[in-house]
């Protein structure tokens, strides 16, 4: 049983319960750890666990994420879950309800895992259709399934926050048909959930990082988080990247904001939220990829566009 009465100073989410779907690595892991750092109990899910890897065949596990949550000051609970399987998601939510007296304060839909399915080289009519449709099932249907089973816990309590993690917060084309459709659809999921949840006191937003230094991106540049700046020689834009903790701190700030309903239905970004909430990245910097884009990339690629 948890309680949110008089949370300790510096732990604004003490007593809160969160579910981070897709928290094995990347932005999902960063969000899960920072929610824990703010004091929350965090159920972290994914297909990669100590008992076996997913088809991505990466080394990160939900158990590692849970351990980091606990080390940060929260309570990490790993639950291996395939969010494309409704029966597994139903069982997950039933477990949370049973263990937390029906409480769920924050739902983060961060399931992705579709990088290997993204074709950056070909237009729609030259792409493999089944691969593209599989991307949509992995990146969009999983979010719908998770919200379908998790939202009743929030509605019953009359409070909560749903966070849809996406890439970009404008209508700008994202470079590949199915990728663009998935990331745009996730923003619409937040908008539609906000409309239906508002009468029940539950907020829903979409959020994007800037240039994210995920584990896969670090591997791409052959660096670690400790020496990531060595990758700037390969790509100058990498100097303006941000760690998953930056995204996590943005979400933790939103989850602790008593006026969160004023933001419901919006597509947000780390580069706007740090200015409002004052958080920093793990190294004390405040990356602002939109500012970098306007200064260095807009002449080549055009403006990012206005937030949706």
DOMAR-476706 format. One record per atom (N, C-alpha, C): x, y, z. Coordinates in steps of 0.02 Angstrom, whole numbers, padded with zeros to 5 digits, always signed. Layout:
! residues N
XYZ;...
END
This chain:
! residues 308
+00042-00060+00000;+00000+00000+00000;+00044+00062+00000;+00024+00112-00038;+00063+00174-00041;+00022+00233-00019;+00055+00287-00004;+00020+00348+00016;+00058+00408-00011;+00021+00461-00028;+00054+00521-00052;+00048+00578-00002;+00034+00562+00062;+00027+00613+00113;+00096+00640+00133;+00105+00705+00127;+00166+00739+00146;+00229+00704+00119;+00239+00704+00053;+00299+00673+00026;+00361+00709+00050;+00416+00673+00062;+00478+00705+00086;+00503+00757+00036;+00536+00808+00063;+00566+00860+00020;+00616+00828-00027;+00614+00848-00091;+00659+00820-00140;+00635+00755-00170;+00580+00729-00144;+00551+00666-00169;+00477+00678-00183;+00461+00721-00232;+00392+00741-00243;+00345+00685-00264;+00374+00628-00286;+00332+00573-00308;+00331+00516-00257;+00354+00529-00196;+00351+00478-00144;+00278+00457-00134;+00266+00391-00132;+00198+00365-00125;+00162+00356-00190;+00190+00381-00245;+00159+00374-00311;+00179+00308-00343;+00137+00284-00387;+00149+00221-00423;+00150+00236-00498;+00201+00212-00532;+00208+00223-00604;+00218+00157-00640;+00195+00155-00702;+00209+00100-00747;+00245+00129-00808;+00306+00106-00820;+00343+00126-00880;+00346+00067-00926;+00304+00068-00977;+00300+00015-01026;+00353+00027-01079;+00400-00019-01085;+00456-00009-01129;+00512+00027-01094;+00530+00004-01034;+00581+00037-00994;+00647+00001-00991;+00659-00043-01038;+00720-00082-01037;+00782-00040-01051;+00776+00008-01094;+00834+00047-01116;+00811+00115-01142;+00858+00155-01163;+00843+00219-01196;+00802+00266-01154;+00757+00302-01187;+00715+00350-01153;+00672+00320-01099;+00646+00260-01112;+00604+00227-01062;+00642+00214-00998;+00704+00190-01004;+00745+00179-00945;+00760+00244-00909;+00776+00296-00947;+00790+00361-00916;+00730+00387-00877;+00671+00379-00905;+00610+00401-00870;+00598+00360-00807;+00605+00294-00813;+00592+00251-00756;+00638+00268-00698;+00703+00278-00712;+00752+00293-00659;+00737+00360-00626;+00720+00410-00666;+00708+00476-00638;+00642+00479-00599;+00592+00440-00619;+00532+00435-00578;+00549+00403-00511;+00593+00353-00512;+00617+00324-00450;+00656+00373-00408;+00698+00413-00440;+00737+00463-00404;+00692+00513-00368;+00633+00525-00397;+00584+00570-00365;+00542+00535-00313;+00556+00469-00302;+00523+00434-00247;+00470+00384-00266;+00456+00376-00330;+00400+00333-00351;+00418+00259-00347;+00366+00219-00340;+00371+00147-00354;+00357+00138-00428;+00404+00107-00464;+00400+00104-00536;+00400+00031-00559;+00345+00011-00591;+00342-00053-00626;+00372-00042-00695;+00425-00077-00710;+00460-00068-00773;+00453-00132-00814;+00432-00125-00876;+00416-00183-00917;+00452-00181-00983;+00457-00239-01013;+00488-00248-01078;+00496-00322-01091;+00524-00338-01149;+00533-00408-01168;+00602-00435-01153;+00649-00389-01138;+00718-00410-01124;+00728-00415-01050;+00743-00476-01026;+00752-00486-00955;+00810-00534-00943;+00825-00545-00880;+00879-00591-00862;+00864-00661-00886;+00800-00676-00897;+00781-00743-00918;+00784-00752-00994;+00797-00698-01031;+00802-00705-01103;+00796-00638-01139;+00831-00632-01195;+00829-00570-01234;+00770-00570-01282;+00750-00510-01301;+00700-00503-01354;+00733-00513-01422;+00693-00506-01475;+00721-00514-01542;+00770-00458-01561;+00773-00405-01520;+00823-00353-01532;+00893-00377-01513;+00896-00427-01470;+00959-00458-01450;+01008-00407-01421;+00983-00362-01379;+01026-00315-01344;+01036-00338-01272;+01089-00314-01239;+01105-00340-01172;+01065-00308-01115;+01034-00251-01126;+00999-00218-01071;+00938-00259-01049;+00923-00258-00984;+00866-00296-00957;+00823-00252-00912;+00761-00274-00903;+00716-00238-00857;+00740-00244-00785;+00774-00299-00769;+00800-00306-00701;+00854-00253-00687;+00896-00239-00737;+00946-00187-00728;+00913-00119-00718;+00861-00105-00757;+00826-00042-00748;+00795-00038-00678;+00764-00092-00655;+00733-00093-00589;+00785-00080-00535;+00844-00110-00543;+00897-00100-00494;+00919-00026-00492;+00922+00005-00550;+00940+00076-00552;+00886+00119-00520;+00824+00102-00529;+00768+00138-00498;+00776+00136-00422;+00788+00076-00396;+00795+00068-00324;+00856+00104-00298;+00912+00100-00335;+00973+00135-00314;+00963+00211-00313;+00918+00236-00356;+00905+00308-00360;+00860+00332-00304;+00830+00285-00266;+00788+00304-00210;+00715+00284-00216;+00696+00253-00271;+00628+00230-00279;+00624+00155-00265;+00571+00125-00290;+00563+00052-00286;+00552+00027-00357;+00598-00012-00383;+00592-00039-00450;+00565-00109-00450;+00514-00120-00492;+00482-00185-00496;+00483-00207-00569;+00526-00254-00588;+00528-00277-00658;+00475-00330-00671;+00439-00322-00726;+00389-00371-00746;+00396-00383-00821;+00420-00442-00839;+00428-00456-00910;+00359-00458-00944;+00350-00416-00994;+00285-00409-01027;+00295-00394-01100;+00258-00430-01142;+00254-00414-01213;+00190-00374-01223;+00198-00310-01236;+00140-00265-01238;+00099-00273-01302;+00120-00316-01347;+00078-00332-01405;+00029-00387-01389;+00034-00416-01329;-00010-00471-01308;-00057-00446-01254;-00121-00436-01271;-00168-00408-01222;-00172-00447-01158;-00167-00514-01161;-00173-00553-01101;-00115-00540-01052;-00056-00526-01079;+00000-00511-01035;-00007-00442-01004;-00032-00395-01041;-00043-00328-01015;-00098-00329-00962;-00151-00365-00975;-00205-00371-00926;-00178-00400-00860;-00137-00452-00865;-00109-00482-00804;-00063-00433-00768;-00025-00394-00805;+00019-00344-00775;-00022-00293-00735;-00074-00266-00765;-00114-00215-00732;-00151-00245-00672;-00174-00306-00678;-00206-00339-00620;-00157-00347-00563;-00095-00361-00579;-00044-00366-00527;-00032-00300-00492;-00026-00246-00532;-00017-00179-00503;-00075-00162-00458;-00136-00174-00482;-00195-00158-00442;-00195-00196-00376;-00177-00260-00378;-00177-00301-00318;-00123-00279-00269;-00064-00263-00295;-00008-00245-00251;-00010-00173-00225;-00045-00129-00262;-00046-00058-00245;-00115-00032-00227;-00159-00076-00206;-00227-00057-00186;-00262-00017-00241;-00253-00039-00303;-00288-00007-00359;-00257+00057-00382;-00198+00073-00358;-00168+00138-00373;-00121+00136-00434;-00128+00184-00478;-00081+00197-00532;-00084+00271-00546;-00029+00306-00536;-00027+00379-00544;+00002+00401-00610;+00050+00363-00637;+00084+00382-00699;+00089+00322-00744;+00067+00330-00805;+00076+00279-00858;+00120+00309-00912;+00176+00277-00926;+00220+00299-00980;+00220+00246-01035;+00195+00265-01093;+00196+00220-01151;+00258+00237-01192;+00310+00196-01181;+00374+00207-01214;+00396+00147-01256;+00350+00102-01269;+00367+00043-01310;+00385+00065-01380;+00441+00039-01405;+00463+00054-01473;+00493-00009-01503;+00558-00017-01499;+00590-00078-01522;+00584-00091-01596;+00570-00038-01636;+00558-00048-01707;+00614-00021-01751;+00671-00004-01723;+00727+00020-01764;+00744-00029-01820;+00748-00095-01807;+00766-00141-01861;+00712-00146-01915;+00652-00121-01900;+00597-00125-01948;+00591-00062-01991;+00630-00011-01975;+00624+00053-02010;+00668+00054-02073;+00637+00069-02130;+00672+00074-02194;+00681+00148-02211;+00743+00171-02205;+00757+00241-02217;+00775+00255-02290;+00777+00203-02331;+00804+00210-02399;+00750+00214-02453;+00690+00188-02439;+00641+00180-02493;+00575+00214-02477;+00540+00238-02529;+00473+00265-02519;+00423+00207-02506;+00364+00225-02485;+00313+00176-02467;+00305+00121-02519;+00300+00140-02583;+00283+00091-02635;+00341+00043-02650;+00399+00055-02621;+00454+00009-02630;+00473-00028-02565;+00435-00016-02513;+00450-00048-02449;+00413-00115-02442;+00439-00158-02398;+00406-00220-02383;+00345-00205-02339;+00286-00223-02363;+00225-00204-02329;+00219-00237-02260;+00233-00302-02256;+00225-00336-02192;+00272-00307-02139;+00332-00288-02160;+00379-00258-02112;+00352-00191-02087;+00325-00151-02132;+00297-00087-02112;+00238-00094-02066;+00193-00141-02081;+00135-00151-02038;+00156-00179-01970;+00209-00219-01970;+00235-00245-01907;+00262-00188-01864;+00294-00139-01896;+00318-00081-01860;+00260-00045-01825;+00206-00036-01861;+00148-00002-01832;+00119-00042-01774;+00116-00107-01780;+00091-00148-01725;+00136-00142-01664;+00201-00141-01676;+00248-00138-01621;+00248-00069-01587;+00241-00017-01627;+00251+00051-01601;+00187+00088-01583;+00130+00066-01609;+00067+00101-01596;+00017+00056-01560;+00006-00004-01586;-00043-00049-01554;-00024-00064-01482;+00040-00071-01468;+00062-00085-01400;+00040-00030-01352;+00044+00032-01374;+00023+00088-01332;-00053+00085-01320;-00090+00070-01372;-00163+00066-01365;-00182+00011-01316;-00152-00047-01324;-00167-00104-01280;-00152-00087-01208;-00095-00056-01196;-00075-00039-01128;-00122+00011-01096;-00139+00064-01133;-00186+00113-01106;-00254+00082-01093;-00276+00039-01138;-00342+00007-01130;-00349-00026-01061;-00297-00059-01039;-00302-00096-00976;-00280-00054-00915;-00236-00005-00925;-00211+00033-00869;-00254+00093-00850;-00288+00124-00899;-00325+00185-00885;-00380+00177-00833;-00415+00120-00830;-00468+00115-00779;-00443+00127-00708;-00380+00111-00692;-00354+00124-00626;-00351+00199-00612;-00331+00238-00662;-00327+00310-00654;-00396+00341-00651;-00440+00319-00696;-00508+00346-00698;-00543+00334-00631;-00533+00276-00602;-00565+00260-00538;-00543+00306-00482;-00481+00330-00485;-00454+00375-00433;-00466+00448-00449;-00482+00463-00512;-00494+00532-00532;-00432+00575-00536;-00374+00543-00550;-00312+00581-00558;-00261+00537-00594;-00209+00569-00618;-00155+00531-00651;-00129+00567-00713;-00076+00538-00740;-00043+00566-00799;-00024+00509-00846;-00041+00516-00909;-00019+00471-00962;+00032+00508-01005;+00089+00476-01017;+00143+00506-01057;+00156+00461-01116;+00147+00488-01176;+00162+00452-01238;+00229+00477-01264;+00278+00433-01268;+00345+00452-01290;+00350+00446-01366;+00371+00500-01399;+00373+00502-01471;+00439+00531-01496;+00443+00548-01559;+00501+00580-01589;+00477+00640-01627;+00491+00700-01602;+00468+00761-01632;+00400+00781-01604;+00387+00846-01603;+00322+00870-01578;+00287+00916-01628;+00307+00909-01692;+00276+00948-01745;+00251+00902-01800;+00221+00932-01851;+00196+00893-01908;+00250+00880-01960;+00311+00898-01945;+00366+00888-01992;+00375+00814-02010;+00385+00799-02074;+00397+00730-02097;+00461+00704-02067;+00461+00642-02043;+00516+00613-02006;+00561+00567-02046;+00556+00568-02112;+00606+00535-02154;+00591+00466-02179;+00540+00433-02154;+00521+00367-02177;+00446+00357-02164;+00411+00330-02213;+00337+00329-02209;+00311+00297-02146;+00330+00235-02132;+00301+00200-02074;+00326+00229-02008;+00389+00250-02007;+00416+00282-01947;+00377+00346-01933;+00368+00387-01984;+00332+00449-01976;+00260+00437-01953;+00228+00387-01982;+00159+00372-01964;+00155+00350-01891;+00202+00309-01869;+00201+00285-01800;+00212+00342-01751;+00262+00383-01762;+00278+00436-01715;+00223+00490-01714;+00194+00503-01771;+00139+00551-01774;+00076+00523-01740;+00064+00458-01750;+00006+00426-01719;+00010+00428-01643;+00070+00421-01616;+00079+00422-01544;+00059+00490-01515;+00074+00543-01551;+00051+00610-01530;-00025+00613-01530;-00055+00584-01581;-00128+00584-01584;-00158+00541-01528;-00123+00488-01509;-00147+00448-01452;-00152+00491-01389;-00102+00532-01378;-00103+00576-01320;-00161+00625-01324;-00172+00653-01383;-00226+00702-01393;-00294+00670-01381;-00304+00611-01409;-00368+00577-01402;-00381+00554-01330;-00328+00528-01298;-00337+00508-01228;-00352+00568-01184;-00319+00625-01198;-00331+00685-01159;-00404+00706-01163;-00433+00701-01223;-00503+00721-01232;-00550+00677-01191;-00536+00612-01190;-00580+00566-01154;-00567+00565-01079;-00506+00580-01059;-00488+00576-00989;-00500+00641-00950;-00504+00697-00985;-00510+00761-00951;-00568+00764-00902;-00628+00738-00918;-00682+00741-00869;-00668+00700-00806;-00619+00657-00809;-00602+00614-00752;-00541+00639-00714;-00515+00697-00732;-00459+00726-00696;-00391+00694-00711;-00387+00660-00768;-00325+00627-00789;-00297+00663-00850;-00232+00679-00848;-00200+00714-00903;-00164+00665-00949;-00155+00685-01012;-00117+00645-01060;-00077+00693-01104;-00012+00679-01111;+00031+00720-01153;+00077+00675-01194;+00103+00702-01248;+00157+00671-01285;+00221+00709-01269;+00277+00674-01272;+00341+00708-01259;+00395+00679-01304;+00439+00723-01326;+00496+00702-01368;+00561+00726-01337;+00613+00685-01341;+00680+00710-01325;+00708+00745-01387;+00768+00771-01380;+00805+00796-01437;+00846+00739-01466;+00909+00751-01478;+00955+00700-01503;+00974+00656-01444;+00943+00597-01439;+00948+00556-01379;+01009+00510-01382;+01049+00512-01328;+01107+00467-01322;+01085+00401-01292;+01046+00364-01329;+01025+00297-01307;+01085+00250-01309;+01076+00191-01280;+01129+00141-01283;+01147+00124-01355;+01096+00118-01397;+01108+00101-01467;+01146+00157-01503;+01130+00220-01486;+01165+00276-01517;+01237+00279-01493;+01250+00266-01430;+01318+00264-01406;+01358+00209-01441;+01326+00152-01450;+01359+00098-01487;+01374+00118-01558;+01328+00154-01589;+01337+00176-01658;+01400+00219-01665;+01413+00261-01616;+01472+00305-01618;+01533+00273-01587;+01525+00213-01559;+01581+00179-01528;+01606+00212-01464;+01559+00241-01426;+01577+00276-01365;+01533+00251-01307;+01547+00276-01248;+01506+00262-01189;+01479+00329-01164;+01436+00326-01114;+01411+00388-01085;+01468+00427-01053;+01519+00392-01030;+01575+00425-00999;+01619+00465-01047;+01625+00442-01110;+01669+00477-01158;+01630+00495-01221;+01565+00508-01214;+01522+00517-01273;+01545+00574-01317;+01577+00623-01289;+01599+00680-01330;+01650+00661-01384;+01680+00603-01377;+01725+00580-01430;+01688+00567-01495;+01623+00557-01491;+01583+00545-01551;+01569+00607-01591;+01583+00666-01562;+01570+00729-01598;+01612+00735-01661;+01671+00704-01661;+01714+00706-01720;+01680+00673-01780;+01636+00625-01767;+01600+00591-01821;+01538+00630-01843;+01507+00665-01795;+01446+00703-01810;+01444+00763-01763;+01456+00823-01789;+01456+00883-01746;+01390+00894-01708;+01335+00871-01737;+01270+00880-01704;+01266+00840-01640;+01307+00788-01634;+01307+00746-01574;+01327+00786-01512;+01361+00842-01522;+01380+00885-01466;+01319+00913-01431;+01263+00914-01465;+01202+00942-01437;+01153+00888-01416;+01177+00827-01409;+01135+00772-01389;+01120+00775-01314;+01075+00732-01292;+01055+00731-01221;+01049+00659-01197;+01062+00648-01134;+01058+00581-01106;+00985+00564-01091;+00969+00499-01083;+00900+00480-01064;+00878+00511-00998;+00925+00529-00955;+00905+00560-00891;+00870+00627-00902;+00888+00662-00955;+00858+00728-00969;+00783+00719-00984;+00768+00670-01026;+00698+00655-01040;+00663+00632-00976;+00698+00590-00936;+00669+00566-00874;+00653+00622-00826;+00697+00671-00821;+00684+00727-00776;+00626+00771-00801;+00619+00775-00865;+00561+00811-00892;+00496+00777-00872;+00494+00711-00878;+00433+00674-00861;+00420+00677-00786;+00473+00671-00746;+00465+00675-00673;+00438+00743-00653;+00461+00795-00686;+00435+00863-00671;+00362+00869-00689;+00342+00841-00745;+00272+00842-00765;+00229+00803-00714;+00254+00745-00693;+00216+00703-00647;+00207+00736-00579;+00253+00779-00561;+00249+00813-00496;+00213+00880-00500;+00194+00901-00558;+00163+00967-00568;+00090+00966-00547;+00070+01002-00497;-00001+01002-00476;-00048+01033-00527;-00019+01068-00576;-00060+01100-00628;-00055+01063-00694;-00043+00999-00691;-00031+00960-00752;-00092+00961-00799;-00151+00968-00772;-00210+00969-00816;-00209+01027-00865;-00171+01080-00850;-00167+01136-00896;-00126+01119-00958;-00090+01063-00956;-00049+01042-01012;-00080+00985-01052;-00135+00958-01029;-00161+00897-01059;-00177+00907-01133;-00160+00855-01172;-00172+00857-01244;-00117+00889-01284;-00063+00909-01252;-00009+00944-01288;+00048+00897-01306;+00085+00916-01358;+00146+00881-01377;+00205+00923-01352;+00242+00897-01305;+00294+00934-01270;+00363+00909-01290;+00415+00945-01268;+00484+00927-01285;+00530+00946-01227;+00585+00909-01220;+00633+00925-01168;+00658+00996-01174;+00667+01019-01236;+00696+01085-01246;+00650+01142-01225;+00587+01130-01217;+00543+01181-01189;+00533+01172-01115;+00531+01110-01093;+00515+01097-01022;+00573+01116-00975;+00635+01109-00998;+00690+01127-00953;+00687+01201-00936;+00664+01242-00982;+00659+01313-00969;+00606+01329-00918;+00554+01288-00916;+00499+01300-00869;+00511+01269-00801;+00542+01210-00799;+00551+01175-00735;+00622+01181-00707;+00670+01201-00748;+00737+01214-00723;+00781+01154-00712;+00763+01096-00737;+00805+01037-00728;+00864+01039-00777;+00914+00998-00762;+00973+00992-00805;+00982+00920-00826;+01027+00910-00873;+01046+00842-00891;+01091+00815-00836;+01109+00751-00842;+01149+00719-00790;+01216+00753-00779;+01243+00785-00830;+01308+00819-00824;+01302+00893-00807;+01241+00915-00791;+01230+00985-00772;+01216+01032-00829;+01219+01007-00892;+01205+01050-00950;+01130+01052-00963;+01111+01097-01008;+01041+01102-01028;+01037+01101-01105;+01040+01042-01135;+01037+01037-01208;+00971+01066-01235;+00976+01098-01291;+00917+01128-01324;+00923+01114-01398;+00897+01057-01420;+00907+01037-01489;+00869+01082-01537;+00813+01109-01515;+00776+01154-01559;+00816+01218-01573;+00850+01243-01523;+00892+01302-01533;+00950+01286-01580;+00979+01227-01571;+01033+01206-01616;+01008+01198-01687;+00948+01169-01694;+00919+01161-01761;+00910+01229-01795;+00881+01276-01758;+00868+01342-01787;+00933+01377-01809;+00986+01365-01771;+01049+01399-01786;+01090+01364-01840;+01092+01298-01839;+01138+01261-01882;+01106+01219-01936;+01044+01197-01927;+01015+01148-01973;+00956+01174-02013;+00925+01227-01991;+00865+01251-02024;+00878+01272-02096;+00935+01301-02110;+00949+01323-02178;+00952+01264-02227;+00974+01205-02202;+00978+01146-02244;+00912+01106-02247;+00879+01101-02189;+00822+01056-02184;+00755+01090-02173;+00755+01156-02167;+00693+01191-02154;+00677+01192-02080;+00627+01232-02060;+00610+01238-01989;+00579+01174-01961;+00587+01165-01896;+00555+01108-01863;+00479+01113-01866;+00453+01174-01865;+00381+01183-01866;+00354+01196-01797;+00292+01219-01794;+00261+01235-01730;+00238+01172-01695;+00241+01169-01629;+00218+01110-01592;+00144+01096-01607;+00129+01031-01609;+00059+01012-01619;+00019+01022-01555;
END
